Amino acid sequence: MNTPIRRLSWLAAMLFALLLIASTWIQSFGAPGLNERPGNRRTLLASYNVERGQILLDGNPIARSVPNNSEVKYQRVYSQPQLYSHLTGYQSFIYGTGGGIESAMDATLSGRDDNLFYRRFTDQIMGRTPTGASVELTINAAVQKAADEALGNQRGAVVALDPTSGAILAMVSHPNYNPSQLASQADGVSTKAWKDLNADSTQPLQNRAISRLYPPGSAYKVVTAAAALDSGKWTKDSTLPGPAQLKLPLSTSTMANSNRQACGPDDKVTFLVALQNSCNTAFGWLGMQLGADTMRSTSEKFGFNQQLDVPMTSAASVFPAEIDQPGLALGGIGQGNVQSTPLQMAMVAAAVANKGEVMKPFMVEAVRAADLSELSRTKPEVLSRAMKESTATQLNEMMQAVVTNGTGTRAAIPGVQVAGKTGTAEHGKGQAPHAWFIGFAPANDPKVAVAVVVEDGGRAGTDAYGGAVAGPISKAVMEAALR
Amino acid sequence: MTAVTSVAPKRGRNVELALLMLAIGIIVVAYINVELALHGSLPPDLLYLVGGVAGVALIFHLVLRWRASYADPLILPIAVLLNGMGLVMIHRLDIAAGRSITGGLAFKQLTWTVIGVVIALTVLITLRDHRVLRRYTYTAALGALILLLLPLVPGLGKSAYGSRIWISVGGFSFQPAEIAKILLAIFFAGYLVQTRDVLSLAGRKVLGITFPRMRDLGPILFAWLISIAILVFETDLGTSLLLFGLFVSMLYVATERVSWIAIGLTLTAAGAYVAYLLFGHVQRRVLCWLDPFSPEGVDQCGQITTGLMGMASGGLLGHGLGQGRPWLTPLPESDYIFPSFGEEIGLVGVFALLLLYVLLVERGMRTAIGLRDGFGKLLAAGLAFVIALQVFVVVGGVTRVIPLTGLTLPFLSYGGSSLLTNWTLIALLLRISDHARRPVPDVDPADISSDTPTEVVKVA
């Protein structure tokens, strides 16, 4: 019987070997993945026992951790919780981190990031209390405040970028919420807030600026125009057909201009005037002329169809993979299946402003240690070239005409040359259209690019026109940025 | 010839004493570690505790010197160390849960430890020769059957954590299946030693493997049916797996025929598959095994995922005893005591614990090889393998090697029935190993009746 007993011992040894391998995997190679899993209470509790890094704006903390007299050593405090809710996000004892920098930069703020390894190591050797690193944002407090006030109680979003670097100067999403309530360690406060926020049909927890997809409407005509000018077949002075109605192929429906009239005498209109007055039929025709491949590749060069980490991950704006001729006509004017985040439309404006180059948008300017020494700084990066420089020059001029003589006069700023494009996006029968404005200023030396969307026409409701509702908001934001 | 017999055979009792001191030292350091981490001071009851644990271990050691002086010197220190480490962890979890010393689980566990040791010593003192147990082959079978059925008796059995494997008498809860595993090992050993010839020789060859005759399949089918019955009526996957695994492995040792393993694995697979199809709780276990982080798994697999996260947070070296958060995992002192250790003493620590089990199992197997009688060989191999299997089922369950089933980790987990059984098991192993290591076999009527009479050759 000794042979089978020896074999049985080997079997037992192999069973134990399996256990050793599994334990090794879980506690070494697999551990980082498990530690970073959402809902890991241990990681969350550990993060409350080190002083979490601050979120800074021009050196002032908008989120910081203060010592607590309870079992949990620190309490997160937000200085202007509503104004910055979608930037900071929240750190909740029960629900973890979410909603903004708090979750996107969690590893850095809590000091767990691999890049902070050396620092952590020296902290231990030197006997310093380990702390998380602080995150300095690119947000400009004045611009953020102006955007927040101008949008007021209307639902929608505002994004302001520095077109030459991609730095995000302001990001506002309304309705917002109060992250201090979610961070509260008092009995029941955070659970009640969490329940209310999730039950709210207006979705205050969603950052509309990067997470919600809207039909961009006529604001998208900038992309169509870039594709057309880049093709070399047209210039800003070319003549385009601009009838009152454009018959769509493969269907019985037609496309009309918003005033039900032709865009110019003899149903013809110059390219510049077509953009200036937002002539639907001309851009619908252009969309079909350019074709699916050109329209899609131009859109993707602007950043469509890809997610961006700013560092919060944005939804990918959509130019459809499959699109037919009527779809292209609708797509040419930003309707149909074309959808965009407000951030993406701000990038469209910024690309024109930056002579055709799209900069990668970012919100973290620098990471700092507890003593405020700089650990790393974000370098601006080119995301792609959306159009030729000559195209950008022409488009700049055309967008100036929109604000000077066209649909966007409400965005004009005295003494500053503003370029822009309005949009009034239909999104379902019987519903008030979304009001859009994208633009940049000063046109000759752009310092700020802006996208504004106001859902369902905001206070104007069904009478809304993009220029009238969103234009003044853009004006307020640009003024704050240029001041 | 004379040169060989004149060498004094090694008893190993002094080695055992030294290892016992080492084990007690480790336990005391671990206990001080917990107290310093959680209370910041040395425990006031330290001397009593050290004295108590050392006293119990020392008495055990002295009884071995008296009654089983050739017993394997590693088995007792390993059991003491595992039992002690379990006590330290349970005490640490008591503090975390705010339970007082006397009202805590550690105190109960300590009581059970003392009872377990007393029973083990009784076995060692009264049972002078393990071959006596062979006379009780069928009594053991009957006892095991009754114990296994007890939880189903109305008024006596009770359900907990989804399984009906407990009986409750006068406020005490007990898992009779734990004790059944020793009785079944005795029964299997006695039965197989009688029937091994017919089971191993008769049969028909198919594809190079000799398969048994249909009528010889009876016992294995019977064992399989009992396992299935436990699974169906008591919904206890772990015990079912353990008992069937024990039987198949002992059958293999007795017959040396691979076909039994093939039949056993096929039956297990078939039974498991049918159970998967029929029972929601089995489906849930499989889901939590394969994909606990899937959207549908997240709600149901909280225990397994928090256990994994606990082990992960421990990393290589652990947080240190008393400095992790093992209480975040449900059942941290019983089924999930392994992740609790993983969190606090790290990968290094759980390696040490697993290697202790490896050593224990290996000493048992060595005992089986060293023996001369078939019954003892089968019993020792069965008892050693059942430890290995139980550790595998528990630790494999929490580390996602196999689906989680829910058994106690021998000596470490909180649980009275488990401790009693495992101390008894250790006493049997010690008794058998004493016999195996004794240099000149006693000539003994029982030996003549065993199946290897040709080995008793006396020269001059």
Chai-1 contact restraints between the chains, C-beta under 6 A:
chainA,res_idxA,chainB,res_idxB,connection_type,confidence,min_distance_angstrom,max_distance_angstrom,comment,restraint_id
A,M1,B,V253,contact,1.0,0.0,6.0,A-B,restraint_1
A,M1,B,K377,contact,1.0,0.0,6.0,A-B,restraint_2
A,N2,B,I369,contact,1.0,0.0,6.0,A-B,restraint_3
A,P4,B,Y252,contact,1.0,0.0,6.0,A-B,restraint_4
A,P4,B,V253,contact,1.0,0.0,6.0,A-B,restraint_5
A,P4,B,E256,contact,1.0,0.0,6.0,A-B,restraint_6
A,I5,B,V253,contact,1.0,0.0,6.0,A-B,restraint_7
A,I5,B,A368,contact,1.0,0.0,6.0,A-B,restraint_8
A,I5,B,I369,contact,1.0,0.0,6.0,A-B,restraint_9
A,I5,B,A381,contact,1.0,0.0,6.0,A-B,restraint_10
A,L8,B,S249,contact,1.0,0.0,6.0,A-B,restraint_11
A,L8,B,F385,contact,1.0,0.0,6.0,A-B,restraint_12
A,S9,B,M365,contact,1.0,0.0,6.0,A-B,restraint_13
A,A12,B,V361,contact,1.0,0.0,6.0,A-B,restraint_14
A,A12,B,A388,contact,1.0,0.0,6.0,A-B,restraint_15
A,L15,B,A388,contact,1.0,0.0,6.0,A-B,restraint_16
A,L15,B,F392,contact,1.0,0.0,6.0,A-B,restraint_17
A,F16,B,L354,contact,1.0,0.0,6.0,A-B,restraint_18
A,F16,B,V358,contact,1.0,0.0,6.0,A-B,restraint_19
A,L18,B,V401,contact,1.0,0.0,6.0,A-B,restraint_20
A,L19,B,L354,contact,1.0,0.0,6.0,A-B,restraint_21
A,L19,B,V395,contact,1.0,0.0,6.0,A-B,restraint_22
A,A22,B,T399,contact,1.0,0.0,6.0,A-B,restraint_23
A,A22,B,V401,contact,1.0,0.0,6.0,A-B,restraint_24
A,S23,B,V350,contact,1.0,0.0,6.0,A-B,restraint_25
A,S23,B,T399,contact,1.0,0.0,6.0,A-B,restraint_26
A,I26,B,L308,contact,1.0,0.0,6.0,A-B,restraint_27
A,I26,B,M311,contact,1.0,0.0,6.0,A-B,restraint_28
A,I26,B,A312,contact,1.0,0.0,6.0,A-B,restraint_29
A,I26,B,T399,contact,1.0,0.0,6.0,A-B,restraint_30
A,Q27,B,M311,contact,1.0,0.0,6.0,A-B,restraint_31
A,Q27,B,G314,contact,1.0,0.0,6.0,A-B,restraint_32
A,Q27,B,G315,contact,1.0,0.0,6.0,A-B,restraint_33
A,Q27,B,L347,contact,1.0,0.0,6.0,A-B,restraint_34
A,A31,B,A312,contact,1.0,0.0,6.0,A-B,restraint_35
A,A31,B,G315,contact,1.0,0.0,6.0,A-B,restraint_36
A,L34,B,L308,contact,1.0,0.0,6.0,A-B,restraint_37
A,L34,B,M309,contact,1.0,0.0,6.0,A-B,restraint_38
A,L34,B,A312,contact,1.0,0.0,6.0,A-B,restraint_39
A,N35,B,A312,contact,1.0,0.0,6.0,A-B,restraint_40
A,N40,B,M309,contact,1.0,0.0,6.0,A-B,restraint_41
A,R41,B,L328,contact,1.0,0.0,6.0,A-B,restraint_42
A,R42,B,M309,contact,1.0,0.0,6.0,A-B,restraint_43
A,R42,B,S313,contact,1.0,0.0,6.0,A-B,restraint_44
A,R42,B,R325,contact,1.0,0.0,6.0,A-B,restraint_45
